[in-house]
Amino acid sequence: MNTILSHTESVCPECLARIPAARVMYDGGDVYLEKDCPDHGHFKTIIWRGLPAFTSWVKPKTPTYPKNPFTEVKRGCPYDCGLCAEHKQQSCCVLLEVTQRCDLHCPVCFADAANNPPADLTHEEINAWFERLLLAGGPFNIQLSGGEPCVRNDLPEIIKIGRSHGFNFFQLNTNGLRIARDFEYLSALKEAGLSTVFLQFDGTRDEIFKTIRGRELLEKKMAVIENCGKLNIGVVLVPTLVPNVNTDNIGDILRLALANMPTVRGVHFQPVSYFGRYPQGFPETPTDDMRITIPEVIQSIESQTGGLIQAGTLCPPGGENALCSFHGNYVLMADGALKPLTRHKEDSCCCQPIPAAEGASRSREFVAAHWSSPAPLADLPVIGTPSFGEWDVFLERKRTHTFCVSGMAFQDAWTLDLDRLRECYIHTASPDGRLVPFCAYNLTDKYGRSLYRNTILKVEGQKLQVGD
């Protein structure tokens, strides 16, 4: 017995044609995305498995459209990204892929980095990016990405260019190899205005790194945390979760993160999605046992931490579509207890929708405030004042030991839901100056052919130059 919960649109994994789709619940509560392509047949993929219930996770909001859409609506979603006037969310975080070069060749890579990389963008082209982002409604939070951004010696100068335009939050998406060994380079990034390090961190065992990244890397990852601690740079650990590789390591990753607070500000889990480069290889269709869904990650967090982090304290997002992510915020007390600041109300059905832009703004401000390292204790005014007991201690810890747990379920050609895509607020700045939702930018069909990545030319000033 199954029930159609709602209808949406998706794409065919074979040809990327837009096709109707439905969210279908089966006995036991598991939810699948089902769709039919007239040329390539039926596709059925798990998107929600376990508790919390799918129907309890939806969080209503009203759409907020781009202030200055860069592209016209001609063929419809997902073919007019830029952003187009029908996108239902504004930008929160924008990825600037400053290079396609990389010093690793990971078996798992969203960007398929280091595969015939083009020349790095010049400072003039990067300056044009920032100008375009201001036209789009910025400044936004910026993630410096790639490839591996740290292969560029001039990365501090790129941060300075952005700061000259009023962009104040810079997050470095990195494998950590260079900043593990080059303290002077990390210091220059800090001086230029780097806010936080978004560190690829797949587990606490070297065999995990060898499988997902092709090398044993744990020692280098720990060196990154140590170096960032010396410079008071916040670190967020980012595990890509691959079933039967590191999904049993979720609790150990969280315990390692907590042991390295306050340098480590949180953990951001990313269940594996099948686009770009992945070890199974094309053209195989990923099976359901090759996926881990949001509720499974949530339940694993509770079970593998022995209840230290409870499932009920992890909540739907306020900015992007509710099916995209989860988050929970905590204060680590001196005795090792975690005091939750968030709680999911599964029976709440009377909440009023919030404007989508308000959710994006809250997320942007929260990340900037809590993913960066806290001010030194000596700079905090509450320290040294007369104590008001446990509440005073809690406030002091809240300033220095806030811990964030989150996850983002990126979409691939099998799971792509255009309702979700239209509400995306994580956008990639393409070389031609458009803003493309992350999952659209990285989307590939089952043969590895891309809808957006590597199909566009560069920006010249403010003029869009689009081509194959």
N, C-alpha and C positions, 0 to 999 in steps of 0.2 A: 504494500500500500504506500502510495506517495502522494504528496500535496504540492501543487504549484503555489509557492508563496508570493511570487511577483515576477514581472517580466522586465527585461532589459534588452540591451543589444551587446553583441560581442564581435569577434572576428573569427574567420576560419584559420586554424593553424597551418593549413596547407597553402592558402592563397592570400590571406589577410583581407578577404572581402568582408564587409560589414554584413552581419546576419542576425536575425532575432535570437534571443536566448531567454532562458527562464531559470529562476532559482527554485530548486525542487527539494522538498524535505521528505526523507524516507523514514520508515519506522526506526525509532531510536534517536531521532533528532538530527542525524547527519544531513548536511545540505550540499547539493551538487549544482554546478552550473551546467546546464544542458543546452545544446544548440545543434542546428542542422544546416549544413551547407548543401545547396542543390547540386554542386559538382563533386563534393568530397565526403558527404555523408554525415553521420551522427558523431557528436563528441560529448562526453560526460566526464566531468572532473570534480573531485572533492574540493570544496571551499570552506567547509565548517564541520568540525568533527568534535563532539563532546560539549561539555559545559564550560562557560555560561551559555545558555540557550541562545541560538541565533536571533530569535524574536525579541530577546531582552536587550540586545546590544545596540539596536538602532537609536540614534540620538538626533532628533529633528533640528534642522536649521534652515534658514531662508537663504537663497543664493545671493551672492554679491558678485557682479560681473566686473571684468577688467576695466580699469579706469581709462586705459588707452590701448585697445586691442590693435595688434600689429598686422593681423591677417584677416582677410574676408572669409565669410562662410560661403563656400562654393559646393564642396562635395559632402560636407558634414563630418562629424566626429567619427573616427580619429584622424581625418585626413587634412584638416585645416589648422593644425596647431600653430600657435604663434605669439601670444594667445589669441584666439578668435573671440568674437563678441558673445558667443554662446557658452563660453567656459563659465562655470558657476562659482569660482573661487579665485581670490587674488593670491599673489605670491607671498609665501612665508620665508622659505629658504631657496636660494638660487645657486645651482652648481655651476661653477666656472671650470671647465676642463682645460687647464692651462697647458697641458701636453698630453699626447697619446703615447709617449715613450714610457717605459716601465723597467725597473730593475728586478722584477720577478716575472715569471710566466705562469701564473696560477692556473691550474686546471679549471677553477671556478672564477669567472670574471664577468661582471655585468657588461663592461665596456669592450671586452675582447681586446684588451690593451696590448701594445707592442706588436700587433699584427699589421705590418706595413704602415707604421705611423707616419702621418704627414708632418711637415715642418711645424715647429712650435709657433704659436701666434706671437706677433711682435707687441711691444709696449703700446704702439699706436692702436693696434687692433683691440688690445685689452682695454685701453682707455675708452674706445668706442663702445665696448660692452657696458662699462659703468655708466656712460652717458645714456645708452639705451635703457638701462634699468631705471634710471631716474625718470625717463619719459614714461616708463611702465607703472610708476607709482612708488618707486623706491625712495630711500634706501631700504634694502631688505637684508636679512642675514645672508652671509656669503659662505658657501663651502668651496674651498679650493680643492679641486679634484683632478682626475686624469683618466687613464694612465696614473703614474705616480708623480704627483706635483713636485716632490723634493728632488727629482732629477734636474730641475731647473735651479741653477745657481742664483738667479735673479728673483726668486720667489719673495724675498723681503721687499724688493722694489715694487712688485705687483701689489702687495698689501698696501704699501704707501700710496700707490696710485688710487686704490679704492678709498682709502681714508681721506684723500684730498677731495673726493667727491661726496664725503659725508657718510660712507659706509663704515660702521664701527664694530661690527661683529664678524670675525673671520675664523672659520672652523677649517682645520686642515685634515682632509680625508687621506690617510696615509697607511702604508704597510709598515712604516717605522724604521726601515733599514738604515736610512741616512741619519735620522735624528738619534738613533741608538748609538752611533759611533762619532757623530760630528756635533759636539756640544757647542762649538762656536757658531755653527750654522743655525742651530736651534735658538741660541741667544739672539742672533740677528733677527730671526722671525719674531721672537718675543718683543724685541725693541721696536720693530716695525709696527706691531699692533696685533699679533696673533692672539686670539682669545682662548681657543681650546683645540685639543688634538683629538680627532675622531679616529681611533686606532683600530685597524683590522686586528681582531683578537678572537680566534676561533676556538680556543680551548686551553686547558691547563696541562695537556699532554702533547709531546712532540709528534707522536704518530698522527694526531689530528692535523697538525700543520702540514705534515708530509703528504697526507692524502688530499687536503683541500688546496694547499699552496705549493706543493712540490718540494718543500724543504723543511727541515727542523728549525723552528724560529722562536721557540719559547724564550730562550735566553735573551734574544734581541728585543722581544716585546717587553720583558721586564726591565731592560736597560732604558727603554723609552720612558716607562713610568718613573724610574729613578731620576733620569735627566729632567723630566718635566717637573718633578717634585722640587728639585733644586732651584728651578726658575719660577716656581709658583704658577705653572701652566696647568689648567685643568685637563683631564683625560677622560674620554668616554670610550669604553670598550665596545667593539662592534663585532659580535660573532655572526657569521653566516651559518645557519643551522641546516645540516644535511642529515637526513634520517640514516641511522645505523653507522654514522661517523662520529658525531659529537652531540646528538640529542640527549645522551645520558650524562653529559658533562655540564648541563645548564646550572645545576646547583653549585658545582665547584667553581665555575666562572664567577658566579655571584659572590661566593665566599672570598675568592681572591680579590675581587673588586672592593669588598668591604674591608678587607685587611689592608688595603692600600689607600684608604681614605685619609685625608681629604683630597689628595691629588686626584684619585679616581672619583669622578663625579657621578658615574652611573654606568649602566649597561644597556645597550640598544641592540636587541636581537633582530636578525633579518632571516626569516625562513627562506630557504633556497628557492629561487625562481628560475625557470628554464628559458633564458635568453642569453645572448652574448656567447660565452664559452662555458661549457660544463662537461664533466668527465664522461657522461654516458655517450655523448656524441650524437650528431645528427645522422639520419633523420628519425631516430627512435622517439616514440611518443611517451612522455613520462607517465608512469603508472601512479595510482593513488598512494602506494606504499613508499613512493619517492618524495612525498610531500608531508610537511608538518604544518598544521593550521593554527590560527591564533588561539583558539581555546585549548589546543593541545600544549602549546607553549605555556599558557597561563597555568594549566594544571601541573605541568612539569616543574614550574617555578615553585609552586607550593609544596609538592611532594619531595622534590630534591633538596629543598632548604629545610625540610622538617617542620614546615609551618612558620618559619621565621618571616617569610613573605607569603601572605595569604591571598588566595585567588580573588577574594572579595574586595581587596584593596586595589586591584588593577581595573582600569576603567576604559570606556570608549573614548575616542578623541573628540575634541571640540572643534577642530579646524577642518581636517579632511573628512572624507566619507568614513562612517563608523566601521565599515568592514576592512578598512586599510590598516588599522593599528590599535595599540593599547598603550596605556601608561599608568604608572603608579609612583607616588612621591613619598619619601620617608625621611625621618630624622634618626641618625644612628646615635644612640645614647652611649655614655661611657661604659656601661655594663654590657654592651653588645646588643641590647634590645633595639628593635626598629619600631619607631612610632609612626604609624601611617598618617599621611595628610590627605589621602584620597580614599574613596570607597564607592564601589559600584552598587547602585540601587536597582536590582533586577526587576522589581515590581513597580518602578516609577514609570507611569504612563501619562502624567499630567504636566510634564515640564513643557514650558513654552519654547518654541524654536528660537535660536539666537541667529543673528545675521552671520553669514559665513565669514565675512571680513573680520568680525569681532573674534571668532575662533582663531583665525590666522594671526591676528594681532596678539592675542594672548599667548599663543604658542611661540611666536617670535620673541616676545618679551621674556617668557619663562626660560627658553633655551639660553638666551643671552645672559640671564641672571644666574642660572643654576648650573650650566655646563662649564662656566669659567671657574677658575679657582677662587675661593673666598679671600677677602682681605685678611692680612695677618692679624692674629689675635690682638696684638698690641694696638691695632688701629680701630678696634671695635669699642664703641663707647660703653657698652654694658659691662665690659671687663673692668674690674676694680671698683665697681659701685657696690653699695650695700646689697647683699643677697636677699631676694624675696623667696627663697626656698626652691622647690622643685620647678616651679614655673619659670623662674629666672634661669635655672640651669637649662631647661628646655629651650628658651629663647637664645641662649648663647650657642647651644648645639645647632639650632636651626640656622644660625648665621654661618656656621663653619662646616657642618656635617650633614647637609641635605643630600640625599641619595635618590637617584632617579632610575627607574626600571621601565623600559619601553620596548616596543617591537613594531616593525613595519613589514607588512606582507605585500611585497611588490608583485605586480601582475605580469604574466607572460601570455603567449598567444592562446593557451588553453583556458586560462582563468580570467582573461581581460573582460571587465564589466564596464561598459561605457558610462553608466551612472557614476561609478567610482572615479573613472578617469576625468569626467567633467568637474569633479570636486577636488582634484589634486591641487595641493599648494606647494609641492616640491618640484621646482622647474629647472630644467637645464638650459643654459644660454647657448644656443647653437652658433656655429661660426658665422652664420649669415645675420645674426642679430635677433632671431626669433626666440621666444620663450616657449619651450616644449615640455609638457608634463613628463616627469621622469620615466614613467612606465611606457609612454608612447615613444620617447626618444630612444629607449633601449630595446624596444619591441623587435623581435625577429620571428619569422615563420619557422617551421620545423626544419627547414634547410639552412637556416642561418641568414636569410636575406632580411635586410633591415628596412623599416618604414621611413626612418628619419636619419639615423646615424650614418655618416659617411655618404650621404646623398645630397649634401648642400655645400655651397661655396662660401666665401668669406664676406664679411661686411666691409664696405668702403664708406667711411663716414657714417651717415645715417641711412644710406640707401641699401635696400635689400637686394641681394643678388642670389636668386634661387635657381638651382639647376641640378641635374643628375650627376 
